[in-house]
C-alpha cells in the first residue's frame, strides 16, 4: 500500500467518524427528516470506498 492510499484511508476514517456523530445528532433532533437518510448514504459510500482501498 502506497502513501497516497494510506492518506486517503486516514481521511475517510476521519470523515466517517464525523458523519457518524452527525447522524447520531440528526436522529436525536430530527429538524430535517431527510438528513439521516443522506448521512447514511454518505457513510455507506465511504465504507464501500474504504473496503475497496483495503482490498487493493
N, CA, C and O atoms as a MOPAC input file, in Angstrom:
PM7 MOZYME 1SCF
protein

 N      0.85400 1    -1.17900 1     0.00000 1
 C      0.00000 1     0.00000 1     0.00000 1
 C      0.90200 1     1.24400 1     0.00000 1
 O      1.80800 1     1.36400 1     0.82500 1
 N      0.64600 1     2.14100 1    -0.91200 1
 C      1.47800 1     3.33700 1    -1.00600 1
 C      0.98100 1     4.44900 1    -0.07100 1
 O     -0.07600 1     4.33700 1     0.55000 1
 N      1.76300 1     5.50400 1     0.00600 1
 C      1.44200 1     6.61100 1     0.91800 1
 C      0.12300 1     7.28800 1     0.56700 1
 O     -0.63200 1     7.69400 1     1.45100 1
 N     -0.14700 1     7.40500 1    -0.72000 1
 C     -1.36800 1     8.07400 1    -1.16100 1
 C     -2.60700 1     7.30300 1    -0.69900 1
 O     -3.58600 1     7.89900 1    -0.25000 1
 N     -2.55500 1     5.98500 1    -0.81300 1
 C     -3.67200 1     5.15000 1    -0.39200 1
 C     -3.86300 1     5.22200 1     1.11600 1
 O     -4.99200 1     5.31800 1     1.59800 1
 N     -2.76900 1     5.17600 1     1.85900 1
 C     -2.85400 1     5.26800 1     3.32400 1
 C     -3.44900 1     6.59900 1     3.74800 1
 O     -4.28700 1     6.65700 1     4.64800 1
 N     -3.01000 1     7.67000 1     3.09400 1
 C     -3.53100 1     9.00200 1     3.41700 1
 C     -5.02300 1     9.07700 1     3.12900 1
 O     -5.78400 1     9.62700 1     3.92500 1
 N     -5.44400 1     8.52900 1     1.99500 1
 C     -6.86900 1     8.54000 1     1.62700 1
 C     -7.68300 1     7.75600 1     2.65400 1
 O     -8.78400 1     8.16400 1     3.02400 1
 N     -7.13700 1     6.62600 1     3.11500 1
 C     -7.82800 1     5.82300 1     4.11900 1
 C     -7.96200 1     6.59700 1     5.43000 1
 O     -9.00300 1     6.53500 1     6.08400 1
 N     -6.92000 1     7.32000 1     5.81000 1
 C     -6.98800 1     8.13000 1     7.02900 1
 C     -8.04400 1     9.22300 1     6.90400 1
 O     -8.79100 1     9.48100 1     7.84800 1
 N     -8.10500 1     9.85900 1     5.74600 1
 C     -9.09400 1    10.91300 1     5.50900 1
 C    -10.50700 1    10.33200 1     5.58600 1
 O    -11.39900 1    10.93500 1     6.18300 1
 N    -10.70400 1     9.17100 1     4.98600 1
 C    -12.02000 1     8.52900 1     5.00200 1
 C    -12.42000 1     8.16300 1     6.42200 1
 O    -13.56600 1     8.37900 1     6.81500 1
 N    -11.49300 1     7.61400 1     7.19400 1
 C    -11.79500 1     7.22800 1     8.58000 1
 C    -12.20400 1     8.44300 1     9.40900 1
 O    -13.14800 1     8.37600 1    10.19600 1
 N    -11.49100 1     9.54700 1     9.22700 1
 C    -11.81300 1    10.77900 1     9.94900 1
 C    -13.19500 1    11.28800 1     9.55400 1
 O    -13.98900 1    11.68500 1    10.40700 1
 N    -13.47300 1    11.27200 1     8.25600 1
 C    -14.77000 1    11.75000 1     7.78200 1
 C    -15.89700 1    10.84500 1     8.27200 1
 O    -16.98100 1    11.32800 1     8.60000 1
 N    -15.64800 1     9.52700 1     8.32300 1
 C    -16.65700 1     8.59300 1     8.81800 1
 C    -16.99100 1     8.87200 1    10.27300 1
 O    -18.15900 1     8.83900 1    10.65900 1
 N    -15.97700 1     9.14600 1    11.08200 1
 C    -16.22700 1     9.46700 1    12.49000 1
 C    -17.11900 1    10.69200 1    12.60900 1
 O    -18.06800 1    10.71200 1    13.39300 1
 N    -16.80500 1    11.70300 1    11.83000 1
 C    -17.58300 1    12.93900 1    11.85300 1
 C    -19.02300 1    12.69500 1    11.40200 1
 O    -19.96600 1    13.17500 1    12.03000 1
 N    -19.18400 1    11.94700 1    10.31400 1
 C    -20.52600 1    11.67400 1     9.79400 1
 C    -21.35500 1    10.84600 1    10.76800 1
 O    -22.56200 1    11.05700 1    10.89100 1
 N    -20.72500 1     9.91600 1    11.45200 1
 C    -21.45600 1     9.09200 1    12.42700 1
 C    -21.94600 1     9.93600 1    13.59500 1
 O    -23.04400 1     9.71300 1    14.10500 1
 N    -21.13400 1    10.91300 1    14.02600 1
 C    -21.56700 1    11.82800 1    15.08200 1
 C    -22.73400 1    12.68300 1    14.59600 1
 O    -23.70500 1    12.89500 1    15.32200 1
 N    -22.63000 1    13.17200 1    13.36300 1
 C    -23.71000 1    13.97600 1    12.80100 1
 C    -24.98800 1    13.15800 1    12.67700 1
 O    -26.08200 1    13.66500 1    12.92800 1
 N    -24.85000 1    11.89900 1    12.29100 1
 C    -26.01400 1    11.03400 1    12.14500 1
 C    -26.69200 1    10.80700 1    13.49200 1
 O    -27.91900 1    10.83700 1    13.58300 1
 N    -25.90000 1    10.58000 1    14.53600 1
 C    -26.47100 1    10.39400 1    15.87100 1
 C    -27.23200 1    11.64300 1    16.29600 1
 O    -28.32900 1    11.54900 1    16.84900 1
 N    -26.65300 1    12.80900 1    16.04000 1
 C    -27.32000 1    14.06200 1    16.37800 1
 C    -28.58500 1    14.28400 1    15.56600 1
 O    -29.58900 1    14.77200 1    16.08400 1
 N    -28.53100 1    13.92400 1    14.30000 1
 C    -29.69800 1    14.10400 1    13.42800 1
 C    -30.83800 1    13.18900 1    13.84600 1
 O    -32.00800 1    13.55000 1    13.71500 1
 N    -30.50000 1    12.00600 1    14.34900 1
 C    -31.55300 1    11.09000 1    14.80000 1
 C    -32.18200 1    11.56500 1    16.10800 1
 O    -33.37400 1    11.35900 1    16.33600 1
 N    -31.38200 1    12.20000 1    16.96600 1
 C    -31.91000 1    12.70800 1    18.23600 1
 C    -32.75100 1    13.95400 1    18.03100 1
 O    -33.74100 1    14.15500 1    18.73400 1
 N    -32.37700 1    14.78600 1    17.08600 1
 C    -33.07500 1    16.04600 1    16.84900 1
 C    -33.47000 1    16.12000 1    15.36900 1
 O    -32.75000 1    16.70600 1    14.55900 1
 N    -34.58900 1    15.53800 1    15.03200 1
 C    -34.97800 1    15.44700 1    13.61500 1
 C    -35.55600 1    16.75000 1    13.05300 1
 O    -36.75400 1    16.83900 1    12.78600 1
 N    -34.69600 1    17.75700 1    12.87600 1
 C    -35.14800 1    19.01400 1    12.26400 1
 C    -35.45500 1    18.80500 1    10.78700 1
 O    -36.46600 1    19.28300 1    10.27200 1
 N    -34.57300 1    18.09000 1    10.12500 1
 C    -34.72600 1    17.81100 1     8.69600 1
 C    -34.91400 1    16.30300 1     8.53800 1
 O    -33.96900 1    15.54500 1     8.75500 1
 N    -36.09600 1    15.86100 1     8.17000 1
 C    -36.35800 1    14.41700 1     8.10100 1
 C    -35.53000 1    13.68600 1     7.04400 1
 O    -35.39900 1    12.46300 1     7.11100 1
 N    -34.97200 1    14.40400 1     6.07600 1
 C    -34.18000 1    13.77000 1     5.02300 1
 C    -32.70200 1    13.65600 1     5.38100 1
 O    -31.96600 1    12.91200 1     4.73200 1
 N    -32.26400 1    14.37500 1     6.39400 1
 C    -30.84400 1    14.40000 1     6.73400 1
 C    -30.29100 1    13.03600 1     7.16800 1
 O    -29.22000 1    12.66000 1     6.69200 1
 N    -30.95600 1    12.27800 1     8.04000 1
 C    -30.39700 1    10.96600 1     8.41800 1
 C    -30.20200 1    10.03800 1     7.22200 1
 O    -29.20800 1     9.31600 1     7.15700 1
 N    -31.12300 1    10.05100 1     6.29500 1
 C    -31.00000 1     9.19800 1     5.11000 1
 C    -29.80200 1     9.62700 1     4.26400 1
 O    -29.06400 1     8.78600 1     3.75000 1
 N    -29.61600 1    10.92000 1     4.12400 1
 C    -28.49000 1    11.44200 1     3.34400 1
 C    -27.16600 1    11.06700 1     4.00000 1
 O    -26.22700 1    10.64900 1     3.32400 1
 N    -27.09900 1    11.21900 1     5.32300 1
 C    -25.87700 1    10.87600 1     6.04900 1
 C    -25.58300 1     9.38200 1     5.95500 1
 O    -24.42700 1     8.98200 1     5.81200 1
 N    -26.62400 1     8.55900 1     6.03400 1
 C    -26.42600 1     7.11200 1     5.92000 1
 C    -25.89800 1     6.74300 1     4.53700 1
 O    -25.07400 1     5.83700 1     4.41400 1
 N    -26.35900 1     7.43300 1     3.50100 1
 C    -25.86200 1     7.17200 1     2.15300 1
 C    -24.39000 1     7.55200 1     2.03000 1
 O    -23.60600 1     6.82100 1     1.42600 1
 N    -24.01500 1     8.69200 1     2.60200 1
 C    -22.61800 1     9.11500 1     2.56300 1
 C    -21.73400 1     8.11900 1     3.30400 1
 O    -20.65000 1     7.76800 1     2.83600 1
 N    -22.20700 1     7.66900 1     4.46400 1
 C    -21.44600 1     6.69700 1     5.25600 1
 C    -21.28100 1     5.39500 1     4.46900 1
 O    -20.19500 1     4.81700 1     4.44500 1
 N    -22.33000 1     4.94600 1     3.84200 1
 C    -22.26200 1     3.70500 1     3.05600 1
 C    -21.27500 1     3.84400 1     1.89800 1
 O    -20.51200 1     2.92000 1     1.61600 1
 N    -21.29000 1     4.98900 1     1.23300 1
 C    -20.37500 1     5.20800 1     0.11200 1
 C    -18.92400 1     5.22000 1     0.58800 1
 O    -18.05100 1     4.63100 1    -0.05100 1
 N    -18.67100 1     5.88600 1     1.70000 1
 C    -17.30500 1     5.93900 1     2.21900 1
 C    -16.85100 1     4.57200 1     2.72800 1
 O    -15.68800 1     4.20500 1     2.56300 1
 N    -17.75800 1     3.82300 1     3.34200 1
 C    -17.42100 1     2.46100 1     3.78000 1
 C    -17.04600 1     1.59900 1     2.57800 1
 O    -16.09000 1     0.82600 1     2.63900 1
 N    -17.78900 1     1.72900 1     1.50300 1
 C    -17.50100 1     0.95700 1     0.29700 1
 C    -16.14000 1     1.33200 1    -0.27800 1
 O    -15.37600 1     0.46200 1    -0.69800 1
 N    -15.84000 1     2.62600 1    -0.29600 1
 C    -14.54200 1     3.07600 1    -0.81400 1
 C    -13.40200 1     2.57900 1     0.07200 1
 O    -12.35700 1     2.16300 1    -0.42900 1
 N    -13.60600 1     2.62300 1     1.38300 1
 C    -12.59400 1     2.15000 1     2.31300 1
 C    -12.34700 1     0.65200 1     2.13000 1
 O    -11.19900 1     0.20900 1     2.14500 1
 N    -13.38800 1    -0.10900 1     1.96100 1
 C    -13.27000 1    -1.54900 1     1.72900 1
 C    -12.49500 1    -1.80800 1     0.42900 1
 O    -11.63700 1    -2.68800 1     0.36800 1
 N    -12.81200 1    -1.03100 1    -0.59500 1
 C    -12.14100 1    -1.19000 1    -1.88900 1
 C    -10.64700 1    -0.88900 1    -1.74500 1
 O     -9.81300 1    -1.59600 1    -2.31000 1
 N    -10.31300 1     0.15400 1    -0.99300 1
 C     -8.90600 1     0.51500 1    -0.80400 1
 C     -8.16300 1    -0.56200 1    -0.00800 1
 O     -7.00000 1    -0.85300 1    -0.29200 1
 N     -8.82000 1    -1.14300 1     0.96900 1
 C     -8.18700 1    -2.18400 1     1.76300 1
 C     -7.89900 1    -3.42200 1     0.93500 1
 O     -6.89300 1    -4.09600 1     1.15600 1
 N     -8.77000 1    -3.72900 1    -0.01500 1
 C     -8.61300 1    -4.93200 1    -0.83200 1
 C     -7.51200 1    -4.77700 1    -1.87800 1
 O     -6.92400 1    -5.76300 1    -2.32300 1
 N     -7.23800 1    -3.53000 1    -2.26700 1
 C     -6.23100 1    -3.33700 1    -3.31300 1
 C     -4.81900 1    -3.30200 1    -2.78500 1
 O     -3.87500 1    -3.14500 1    -3.55900 1

